[in-house]
Amino acid sequence: MWTPKIFDYSKINSMNINSINIDSLINGKVPAIIIQNVYDKKMCKKIVDRLNFEKSTFLNGESNHIGPFLMSYATRRNDYFDDAKKHEKIFESVFSQLKSPTIKIREAIGDILPDYSISSAKELKKFYSCCIIRIHKKGKLIPIHKDDVKYEGIEFGVSKIDHQISCVLHLQESESGGDVIIFKKKWVKENEKFRNIDFGYSSQLVKSTEFCKIPNLKSGDLVLINPNYYHMVTKITGNSPRITLGMFLGIFEKENSIIAWA
């Protein structure tokens, strides 16, 4: 049975670190690694309250996210780095007087991969975006898709990594819906014939494919997946929006180093 590994962050330092095997995630032996209570629930609520109170300041019109997403800038390098720079100040405001959740995520990754150094991705002295905050309201879903910077971000230096990991910190969950589903099927270029015109892939691509559904995530939980495997988020049916903070980790095996970006 394809099931995630689940740990509580408070117990990680007392555990055998080999039990949290990141290679099992990279190789698809497990669908996800869930680290519960990485970020304090009170801090999550403070960030959510700020997003609600100062929505017009942080969000651009009808946008449902804060921060640039590299995959949307595949052929617009300069625009991406300009937007990343602009959002540095916005994130500083969102996280003001709080421990930045991006730092907390890095600390958690450092605890499970102590032999690796972790740093912010940068290129020609320009830093990549540190994260992206997504706000998904009632009725919204995220279709079947994959993320593969080595294919979609070939114009960027981060495409030279060996492995890519997706990190999603849950700041607020909806009362119902918004469950993560991961399919036991890794993207290959031949699958592009199933790509939808706007975004994502046809459900025919994963028909009869084994999958894992991850319900009952709580604020402060961190979910790690291999984003090269197809995944989706079911429709939000509760009144509260699903709010997450996401970033990618790029692993360089020989250098024992990790870079982070969004």
Buried (B, 14 or more C-beta within 10 A) or exposed (E): EBEBBEBEBEEBEEEEEEEBBBEBBBEBEBBBBBBBBBBBBEBBBBBBEBBEEEEEEBBEEEEEBBBBBBBBBBEEBEEBBBBBEEBEEBBEEBBEEBEBBBEBBBEBBBBBBEEBEBEBBBEEEBBBBBBBBBBBBBEBBBBBBBBBBBBBBEEBBBBEBEBBBBBBBBBBBBEBBBBBBBBBBBBEEEBEEBBEEEEBBBEEBBEEEEBBEBEEBEBBBBBBBBBBBBBBBBBBEBEBBBBBBBBBBBBBEEEEBBBBBB
